[in-house]
Amino acid sequence: MMAAVAVLLGALIGAVGGVVWAWVASDGYEANDSMIGTGFLGALAGALAGALVVTLRRRQRR
């Protein structure tokens, strides 16, 4: 249960970070597409980071 929470929290933080990054960085040219794509990639990176944290913590316990 905690592993799923960590992965979902990482995805949420990554998605928000990606959307904010695209909103700030885009100069009005296709801003919605930029925000959606960057938010999705941020969510993927965040989920990967969350899974990595879970894996490393499980290895520390052994």
C-alpha positions in Angstrom: 0.0 0.0 0.0 2.8 2.4 0.9 4.6 1.6 -2.3 1.6 2.6 -4.4 1.2 5.8 -2.4 4.9 6.7 -3.1 4.6 6.0 -6.8 1.3 8.0 -7.1 2.7 10.8 -5.1 5.8 10.9 -7.2 3.6 11.0 -10.4 1.5 13.8 -9.0 4.5 15.9 -8.0 6.1 15.2 -11.4 2.9 16.1 -13.3 2.5 19.4 -11.5 6.2 20.2 -12.0 5.9 19.4 -15.7 2.8 21.6 -16.2 4.4 24.5 -14.3 7.6 24.2 -16.2 5.8 24.2 -19.6 3.5 27.1 -18.5 6.5 29.2 -17.5 8.7 28.2 -20.4 6.3 28.3 -23.3 5.9 31.7 -24.9 2.2 31.3 -25.8 2.9 29.0 -28.8 0.8 25.9 -28.4 0.8 26.3 -24.6 -1.8 23.7 -24.0 0.0 21.0 -26.0 3.2 21.8 -24.3 1.6 21.7 -20.8 -0.1 18.4 -21.5 3.0 16.7 -22.9 5.4 18.0 -20.4 3.0 17.2 -17.5 2.7 13.6 -18.8 6.5 13.2 -19.0 6.9 14.8 -15.6 4.4 12.2 -14.2 6.3 9.4 -15.8 9.6 10.7 -14.3 7.9 11.2 -10.9 6.5 7.7 -10.9 9.9 6.3 -11.7 11.5 8.3 -8.9 8.8 7.1 -6.5 9.4 3.4 -7.5 13.1 3.9 -7.2 12.7 5.3 -3.6 10.5 2.3 -2.7 13.0 -0.2 -4.1 16.0 1.4 -2.3 14.1 1.5 1.0 13.2 -2.1 0.7 16.8 -3.0 0.0 17.9 -1.1 3.1 15.6 -3.1 5.3 17.2 -6.4 4.4 
